[in-house]
Amino acid sequence: MASSLLTKQFLGAPFSSLGSGQQPFKLCSSNLRFPTHRSQPKRLEIQAAGNTFGNYFRVTTFGESHGGGVGCIIDGCPPRLPLSESDMQVELDRRRPGQSRITTPRKETDTCKISSGTADGLTTGSPIKVEVPNTDQRGNDYSEMSLAYRPSHADATYDFKYGVRSVQGGGRSSARETIGRVAAGAVAKKILKLYSGTEILAYVSQVHNVVLPEDLVDNQTVTLEQIESNIVRCPNPEYAEKMIAAIDYVRVRGDSVGGVVTCIVRNVPRGLGTPVFDKLEAELAKACMSLPATKGFEFGSGFAGTFMTGSEHNDEFFMDEHDQIRTKTNRSGGIQGGISNGEIINMRIAFKPTSTIARKQHTVSRDKHETELIARGRHDPCVVPRVNGHLMSWCNSCSDGGSNGRPSARGSVDDSICTMYAVPSQSCITGTFAAIDNQVSSGSPLKGAEQFALPPITASHYMASHISGILLRLESVIFC
């Protein structure tokens, strides 16, 4: 039945209903009653949240930079997966501080310990707890920062919201929080490799104004060995030296610079992601942008695509030698309409300059007095060489579910692939469960499902669980 506002009873009107012959209620000043005094605002209780990521492959990180330690709890990992501390340690070693002169001089071994969820070298299907102790804290370095806010740092907004903050090291806003993501990404990476052969890599493509030309790196063939061949993690030796020089220039002056990490996902199954709100690129963007210091995300042609016409930008289809539908170009970045098309997924994540610098800056104290601050402590002059590993790990954890309209084990169409984590060196670890879903959507049973004592179709929801945390968070926490 049609209705209009004129036939609806106004909230302030008498309770009697209007008959068919009655006039609609008219709003006038005599019907309104205003309070004679201003009501006191209600005090709202702030609920802390945001420490858990994922639907089926769920990761909760814990700990602070200068507390007893950091780590994660991984829930949703299938049973009978071979897993040991060494599987995680190789990824954690890529993100740990003190690796070179262009990273923070803080010395941490970042030695991990699995304290639950495994037996005799195999996962049991129960939550996996991973702990990494802090061993090189220097809380006294932050005495000035307890009185004044660091410009562009999260300690001010944390204090505004919660009325309390962890001054030493930034607490939960510290990059040490990403240790838990990298550890979880290592698990996602193993699952992706077993089920789909999906590979996630990340490399530094820009430091300050040194930009690596795209045509100098072949995303089809670039290897982890090429990326790890230098301290800045750029696969091109010539541009790697230029990037290192740019970081050294600001490092000796107590300043910092930002940069861009490129993350790629190879051998991605088709059908990951769903239309509208759960698009694959939207899930990846959320995962990547949850990393510290992120300021931008683009995939495929990104913003450069706005300078093209449709005829220039469109990826034309063709049939390859294996009778598969492919695209001649990949300006779509491996995703069309929010769904993976089987081509390489490529994305770029921008990171701002480190906010804590050893130069005098104007700021305000907690008691609202303008002052000046010279921050002490040990901080990265540029985060991208270490964040590269975060991204690979985080992306591995990003893919959570089944797609193409086929329900996953929990009855959700796409949850299993949507939970992707993404970050460059740490980001890559979290990469892609999506490949598993490819087999599910094609109707073929998942190889290895029996090994994990799961019904063949069930393994799909693990895949959706952080595509390796995307393609199990696209490979290592977006890849740092």
N, C-alpha and C positions, 0 to 999 in steps of 0.2 A: 504494500500500500504506500502511495506517495505521501510524503510528509514534508513539512517546512518548519522553520524556526517559529513562525507566527502561531502555529498550532501547538507548540510545545510549551509546557508550563515553565515559567521562569523560576530559577532557584529560590528567589526571595518571595514568591507568590504564595497566597493562601493555599491550603491543601485541597480545597474543593476543585473538582474537575470541571472542565468546560463542556457544556452541552452543545448540541449541533446548532441551536439558535442563539447561543450566547456570543457576546463579543470577546475576542481574544484579550488576554490580560495586557494592560498597557503599563509600561514602565514610566514612573514619575517620581519626583523627589519625595513625595509623602510615603512611598512604599519602601524607601531605603533607610537603613539605620546605620550610621557610622559610629565607630567607637570614639568616645570623648578623649581618650588618651592613647598614646602610641604603645602597642603591645611589645613586650620584650621578646627579642628573637630567641628561638629555641636553640639550645646547645646540642649540636649533632655529634654523635659518636662516630669517629673515623674508623673504618674497618680496613685493616691492612690486607692486601691481596696482590695477586700478580706473580706468585712464585712458582706456579705450575703451568706447564705447556703441554698440549696434546690431548687427544681424546681416547685413543686406544693404547698407543705407545706414549705414556705420560711421564714427563720429567719434572721433578721438583728440585730446585737448587736451594742450598742453604749456606749460611756462613757469611762472615765479614772479612774484609781485608786484613785487619789487625786483631781478629779474634783468635780462638783456638784453632780454627781451620775452616775449610770450605768443602763442598761436595754436592752430591745429588742422590736422589732416590728415583729409580727407574721402575715403573710399574707397567706391565703389559708385554714384557718380553716373553717369547715362547719358551717352553721348557726344552732341555736337552740341546741347547746351543753351546758349543765349546767356548768357554770364556775364562780368561785369567787377567790378573793385573797387568801383565805384559802387553795384552791387546790394547789396553787403555794408555799405558805408559808411553808408547811410541807416539801417540797423538798429543799427550800432555807435554812431552818433551819439546814438541814443535811450538807450543805457546808459552812455555815458561819464561820468566824474566831472566835478565842477565846473560842473554845469549851472545850479545855483541855490543859494540860501543854505541850503536844507534837505538838500543832499547834501554829500558830502565835498568840501573845497576843493582837493583834488589836481587839478592841471591836466594833462590828457593829451589830445592830439588823437585818439588811438586810430586813427591812419591805417593802413589795412590794405594789404598787398601780396600778390597771388597769385603765387607763385614756381614753381608747377608745375600741370599738369593742364588747361591751356587753350592754345589756339592760334587766332589770328585771331578772338578774341572768342567762341570756342566751346569747350565742354568736350571733352576727348579720350577720356574714359572711364577715364583713369588717375587715380591719387590726386591730389587737389587740396591743395596746401599753402598755408595762409594765415598770414601773420606780422604781428604788431603790436608795434612797439618800445615799450619803457618809456622815458619821457623826463623824468619828474619824480619820481625816487626821492629819499628822504631817509632813508638808513639809520641816521643818528645818532639819529633819533627813537626808536629801538627799543633803546637801550643798556640801560635798566633792565629791559626785558622779556627780555633775554638771560640775566638772572640769576634772574628770578622769573616764574612762570606767570601769565598773565592769567586771572582767574576766568571759567569757562564758555567759554573759547576752546579751539580745537583744538590749540594749540601744546603743551599738557600731554600729551594722549593721543598725539600724533605722537611726542613724546619718549619716552613710555612704551613705545611699540611699536617704534620704529626706533632709538632711542638717539641720534638726530640730528634737527635741525629747522632750518628756514629762519626765523630770528627776524624778519628784516626783512619786514614786511608780511604775515607768516603763510604765505609760500610758496604751496603748492598749496591751502591752505585759504582763501586770499584770494578775494574776489569777482572779482578780475581773471582768474581761471581761466575765468569764464563768457564771456569775450570769444570764445574758440574755439567755444563753443556757439552764440552769436549769429551768428557768421559762417557756421557750418554750417546754422543755421536759415534764413538768408537763401537758401541754395541750395535747401533743402527747400521753402521757400515758393514759389519759382519753379516747381518741379516740380509741386506741388499745384495751383497756379493753372492751369498748362498742361493738366493731366490731369483735374481734377475740379472746379475752381472753389471748393474748400473755403477757408473764411476763418477765421482764428483771431485773437481779440482778447483783451486782458486789461486790467483796470482795478483801481485801488485801491478796495476796498469797506470798509476799516476801518483806522484809525490809532489805536492805544491804545484809548480808550473812546469814540471817535467812530465810530459804525457807520452806514453808508449803508443805509437801508431798501431791501429788495429791490424793492418796488413802485415805486421812483423811477427805476429803469432798466429799459428794455425791451430784453431781449437780442436780440430780433428786429430791432431797428432802430438800436441804438446804433452810433456810428461812431468810427473812429480819430480823426477831427478833434475830436469831443467829448471824447474821452479826453485828447488832447494839448493841450487848450485851457488847461491850468493846470499848474503845476509839480509838483503832487502826483499828477497823472494820475487824477483822479476825474471821471467824466462829469457829475456834478451840481455846478454852481457853488457852491451854498450850502454843501453838505457839504465841498466842496474847501477852502473858506476855513476851516472849522472844523478840518479835518485839518492844514492848514498852521499854524494857531495852536497846535495840540497839539504839533507838532514843534518849533516855535520856542520853546515854553515849556521843553522839556527841553534844547534845544540850547544856550541861553544859560547853562544850569546845569551843563553838562558831562555831561549824562545822555543816555539814548536810550530809544526806545519801539519796539514792534513793530507788526504789523498783518496784514491779510489782503488777498490779491490774488485776484480772481475772474477765471477764464479761461473763455472760451466758444469753441466750435467750431461754425460754421454750415455748412450744405450738406454734411453728412457722409453718405457712402454707407452703406447698410445692410450688415451682415455683417462689420464689422471686429472682430477679436478672436475667441478660441476659448474653450470652456468649461474649467473647472478651473484649471490653473496659469497659463495664458496669457490670462487675461481682460483685456479692454481697459482696465478701470479699474485692474487690478493693474499693468499696464505703465505707465500714466500716473502712478500713484502712485510707482512706483520712480523714474521720470524726474524728477518734481517734487521728491521728497524727496532727490534727489541734489544739489539746489542748496544753496548755503551758507545757513545760518541758518533752514532750514525746521524746523517743529515739528509740523505737522499737515496732513492732506489729507482732503477730503471731496468727494463729488460728488452731484448731485441733491439730495434732501432732507437727506442727510447725517445728522448726529446728531439734528437736529430731527425726523426721521422716526420716532424712537423714542417720541415723544409722541403719535403718531397710531395709530388703529386701521387694520386692513386695508382696511375700506370707505372710510376717509378718504384713505388713502395710494395705493391702486391707481390707475393711469393707464388709464382706460377707452378702448377703441378706437372708432373711427368711420371712415366712408368720406368723404374730402374731395371737392371738386368735380372733381378730376382722377382720381377712381376709385382713389386710393391709400389704403392703411391708415395711419391716423395715431392719435395719442393726444390726448385732450382736455386733459390736463395733462401735466406733464413732471417729476414727482417722481423718476422713475427717472434723470434727468439724461442722457437720450439713450442709456443703456446698460442692457440687461436680460440677465441670465444671462451677463454678460461679453462681450456682442456688441452692437454699435451697432444702433439701431433706426431711424435716419434722422432723429431729432429732434435739437435742439441739445444738444450735450454741454456741460455746465457743471460746473465744479469750483472749489473754493476752497482756497487754500494759505495756511497760517499761517506767519508769520515772526517769530522772537523779536526782542527788542531787541538792538541791536548790543552785543557783549560788551566791546569796547574803549572805555572811557569815561574822561573826565578827572576822575574822582572817586576819592578814597582808598578802597582796598579791601584787605581782609585776604587774604593768599595765602601760598604756600610757595615757597622758592627751590629751585633744582635740587639744592643740597646739603642739602636737607631742613630748612631753618630757617624758622620762621614769620616773616613780615615784612609790610610794607605796600607797596602799589604805586599810583602815580598814572600812568596811561598817557599818553604823549604821542603825537603823530602826527596824521594827518588821517583822520577816519573819519565815516561817515554817521550822523547822529543817528537816522535811520530808513531802513531799506533798501528799503521797499516801493515808493517812487516810481521807483526805478531797476530794481528786480527785476521790475517790471511788464513791461518790455521783454524781460528774459531769458526770462520764461515764454512769451511769444508766439513767440519764436524757437525755444526749445527744444522746444515742443510741435510745431512744424512738423516737426521731425526725428524725431518719435516713432513714426510708423507704418511698419511694415516688411513686411507680407506679405499673402498671399492667405488668404481665409477661406471659411466655408461649405463646408468639406470639399473644396474644389478645390485641388489641389496648385499651388504656385507654381513658378517657373522652376527652383528648386533641389530641388523635390519636397517641400517643407515646407508643411503645410496653412496655417499661420498666421503664419509668421515674418515675412512681408512687412509685416504691419500692426502687429506687436507692438512694433516699435522706436520708440516715440514719445518725444519729449523734451518736457518741459513746464516753463515758468517765466513771470509777468505781462508786463513790458515786454520783457525779454529772453526770457522763456519763450515768448511767442507766436510767435516766429520759427520755432521748431522744429516745427511742426505736423503736417500730415496727408497721408500717402500713401494713406489709407484710401479716398478717393474713387475712386481708380483700381481698387481691388479690387472696388468695387461693380459696375463694368462687367464685370469678369472673372467675378464670381460669377453675373451674369445671363446670361453666355454671349455678350455682345456684344463685338466687338473694340475695343481701346483706340484712341481717336482719337489720332493723333500718334505711334503706335508706329513707323510707317514713317519718320517724321521722324527718330527716334532710331536708325534702322537696327536695330530689334529686332523679333523675331517678335511679333505682336499680343498673345499671352498673356504674353509675358515681362515686359512693363512692370509686371505685377502685383507682382513681387518688389521693384521699386523703390518701389512705393507702400507696401508693407508696411514699407519701410525708413523709418520715421519719419514716418508719416502726414503729414507735411511736415517732419518731424523730430521730434508725433503726427500730426498730420495735417499733418506734418513737424516733430515734437515739439510738436504741438499748436500751434504757431505761433510761437514765438519763444522757445524754451527755456523751457518752460512759460511763457515769457512775460516775461521781465524786460526 
